Amino acid sequence: MHPLYNGAAKRSSPICLGARLLFWMFTLDAQSQDQLSPQEDGLRLPANPITITNTVFLPSPEPAASWIHWVAIFAILAPGLLLFRLYRKRTSIREILRFAWKQQRRPLTAAATTMAIGWLAMLFAAGPTRVFWDYFQVLTGLATLAAAVLIWFSEAAQDREENLEKRLQVVFACEWKNPVTNTVELLTVMVCEYVYLASESDIRLWGQQIGAQMSGGDSSLSFSPDILQQAGSIHEADEANPLASKRYRVLFQLNRLPLWGGKEQKPPDPKPDYWDSAFAELKNWNQVPREIRWPGGNGRYRPLQGLHPSRRVIKRAASFELIERSPQPREEISEPKS
């Protein structure tokens, strides 16, 4: 048995298959060298045959089964052996390819587009007699260059995004039963617009602390564990915001109304429950009342007397449509008679 694969691995492993392939190609190459005919083993002269005493000597061709070709074939088959190994380990190849496509979609698309356009251009320039494989090396070089440039651009854009200033919008909403329509609505109770955010990992804890400060010190806010968080989006600089930033949104669904000042008492009138800290200093973020957002919407704070939020959970609060709404005053809602 040949030492190349003697006890190298199990018979079913890719290493064993590769060793067998290498042994086979070297054996085939040696046989091709040993089976040269006398004519091929004779004098090797230039392309034009030379006649000497009525004997014609032809140039000897190179062996067809050169070991370089077999190494190239093995290099092509190696990815297939790797995929086979992953399949045997029950790794989802489809999920791996899907993740790779999701992460490197732009470079792969750029490389494929460059190869397609270059192939068509060269094909029409050279005429119908030329084929794709004549330009394969050139096209792969161009595709590699295009993919490398796009990867560099993507990494530069990612570095810029990571260094942008982070801002957070926190929304606290509570279920409320409308006595007029007898339906359960999700109403906005408190909103803090784009406060400073140090890191994405601080969103939940920082949002809870903001809610406690906005409610006047109620540190025991009761909210559903089903917190909605929207991925950050880049907002470029404009006239209103001189600096570009990455903005995040989070929504807390309260199980009950907050206890203003930590007690069940009527807050001072008016009590703003909406603050805007857009790009202001952190120490002033809760000192800029904009408007009152409470059912009634008449410019004055009015607590929900006799109206208790329903315990029925709305399906994941659906989406961020609540956040997207413009802060318009709500219509007056008559309170139920006791």
N, C-alpha and C positions, 0 to 999 in steps of 0.2 A: 504494500500500500504506500502511496506517495506521502512523503512527510508534510506536504502542504496542508493536507486535511486529515492526517492521521490523529484521531482523538481531539480534533479542534473544537468540536461542539456536537450537540445532538443532531440526529439526522434531519429533524424537522425545523432546525433553526436557520435563519438567514445567513449566519456565519458559515455554516456547513455548506449551504447552497453556493455561496460565493467562493468557498475554497474548491468545491468541485468544478465550478466554472473556470477558475484559474488553472486548475490541473488539466482540464480538458483542452483549454486554448493552448497551453504550452506543449501538450502532447501532439495536438494537431499541427502546431507550427513546426515541431521537430520532424514529424512525418513528411510535411511538405518539403522540408529542406533535404531529407534523405532520398526522396523520390525524384530528384532532378534527373532529367534525361541526359544522355551524353551530349546531345546537341546543346542543352541548356547549360551543361557543366563545362562547355568548351570556352573558346575565346569570346570575350564580350567586347564587341567593337561598336563604333557609333551606329547611328540609325541607318545609314546607307550600307547595304550588303556589299562585301568585297569578294570577288571570285579569285581563288587561288587553286591552280591546277584542277579546274573543274569542280571544286568543292565550295559550297556556299555556306558561310557562317552567318547566322542571324543573331542579333542582340538578345541576350538572355533577359526575359522579363523578371520583374520583382515577384517574390512569392506572394500569392494571393492571400494566404492566411498569415499575415504578419501579426506579431504579438501586440503591436500598437493598436491595430484595429480591435483586437479582443479586449484590450484595456478600455478603449472607448465604449465598447458595447457594455462592459461591466459597469462603467460609470453611469451609463444611461439606465441600466437595470437597477442600480442601487436605490433610487427613490421608490421604485416599485416594491423592492424587498422591505424597505422601511414601512411603507403603508401596509404591507401584508403583516408585518410584525405588530403594528398598532391594531390592526383588525383582530389578530389573534388574542390580543390583550383586552378585547372588547372596548376599546377606545372609540368613541364616536368620531369617525373621520369626517363625517358631514359637519359636525359642530366645529371641529378644528378648522376646516376650510371656510366655514361661514364666518368664524371669528377673524380669520386672516383676511378675508375679503372685506369685512367691516372695518378693520383697522387700517388696511392698505388699499382701499378701494381706488383712491385717486392715482397713486403710482402705477397700479396694475392697469387701470384704464388708459393712462397716458402712454404706457409702454405698448399696449395692444393697438392703440390708435396710431402711434408713430410707425409701428411695423406695417399696419394696413396701408397708410398713406404712402409710405416710402416704397412698399412693394408695388402699388398701383403706378406711382410715378416712374419707377425704374422699368416696369413692364411696358408702359406705353412709350418710354423713351428708347428702349432697345428693340422694340418691334415684337411681333407675335412669336418669334422663334425662341426667345429667351424664356426661362422658367424661373420659378420662385427660388429654387435652391441655389441658383447662381449668385443671388444677392443675399442669401441668408445671413452670412457673417456680417455684412454691412448693416443689415437691418437690425440684427441683434445688438450691435454696437450702438446704433442710434437709439434703440429702445432702452438700453441700459443707461445711456446718458440722460434721456428724458426722465426716466424713473428716478435717477439719482438727484437731478435738479428739483423734481417735485417733492421728493422726500426731504431734501434740505429746506425747501420752502415751508413744508408742513411742520417740521421741527422748529423753525424760526417762529411760525405763527403760534405754536403751542407754548414756546418760551415766553412770548409776549403776553399770551392769555394768562399764564400763571403769575405774571408780575403785575397784572392790572389790579387796581384798587377794587376791593370787594364790598358790595352793599347788599343789605337784606331788607326785604319787605315782609313784615309779620302781620298776619291777619288772624283775628280771633272771632269765630262765629258760633252762634248758638241756635239750636232748633227752637222754633216758636210756633205755636198754633194760632193761626189767624182766625179770630172769631167770626169774621165776615164770610170768608170762603170755607171755613172749617177744614183747612188744609195745613199741613206742617211745612213751614218754610225755614230755610237756613239764612238767618239774618246776620249781618256783620255787626259785631259789638265794638271791637277796637281794631284799629289799623295803625301801624307804624311804618312810615314810608322810608325805605332805603337807608337804614341806619348802618353805621360802620360794622364790618364783619372781619374778624381776623382770619378765620379758617372755616372751611366747609364743615369740619367736625364739630364746630361750636354752634351750629345752627339751632339744634334742638334746645340745648341748655341756655343759650343766649336769648332765644325766643321766649322761653319760660320766664327768664328774669325781666325781660322787657314787659311781658304781660303783668307781672307782679307790680312793677313800678307804675304802669299805666293805670292799674286798678286802685292805686292809692295804697299799696302795701299788702295786698292779698297774696300771700306766698303759697296758699293752698289751692291754687286754681285747679279745678277738676275738669279734665278734658279727656277725650277719647284717645286711646293709644294709636288709633289709625290716623297718623299725621301725614298730611299731604305736603310733599316737597317738590318743587319744580327745579329742574337743572338750571344752572347759571347760563345767562345769555349776555353777550357782549353788546354794550351800548356805546357807540362812538361819541366823541366830543361834538357838541353843538353850541349854539348860543346860550342856551339855558344851563348846560353842564359843560364847563370848560375842559373837564378831564374825562377821558374814557374810563369805563368801569365795567365790571362783571357783576350782574345783578341776580340775586337769588330770591325765591319766594317760598314761604312756608305758611301753611294754614293749620291752625289748631281748632278742633271742633269741641267747644265747651259742653260739658254735661249740665252745667247750671250757670246762672249769671254770676259774675264776679262779685265779691263782697267788698264794696268800696271802703277803703281804709281798714279792711280786715273785719268789719262789723256789718251786721244787717241794719243799716241805717240809710236814710236818704242823704245823698251827697249834697254838697253845697250847690246852689243854683246860680249861674249855669256851671255845669261840669263837663268840660270837653272830653270826648273820648276818641278824638282823632288828632294825631300829631304828624307833623311832616318834618323830617330831619334831613332832607335831601342835601347832602354835601355840606352840612353845617358842622360845627364843632361838636364833639361828643357831649360836652358838658351842657350844651344848649338844646339837645335833641328833644327833650320833653317839655320845652317851654314855648313852643310855637303852636298855639291852638289855631286850627284852620276852620273847622266847622264841626257841628254836632251830628253824628250819624247814629240816630236811634229812632225806632218806630215812633212816629209823630212828626219828626222832621220839621218842626216849626221854628228852628233856630234856638230852641231851649232844650235842656236835658229834662226828660221825663221818664222816670222808671216805669217798668212794666208792672203795675199794680194789679194783682188778681190774675195775671197771665203767667203761667208756668211753662217752661219748655218741655216738650214731649220727650219721653225716654226712648222713643222709637228711633233707631239709627237709620238715617238716609244712606242710600247705597254709596259709600265712600265719598260723600259730598260731591260726587260726580267729577268735577273738574275745577279748573281755576276760572270758570266763568264769573264766579263771585268776585274774584280779584280784578278781573278785567273791566267790571262795570265802573262807570264814572260815578264819583261820589255826589250824586244828586239827592236832595232832600226827599224823604219818603212822604207819601200822602198820610194825612191824619187818619188814624185807625181808632174807631170808637171802642172803648173798653166795655167788657161785658157787665151787665147789671148783676149785682150780687143778689 
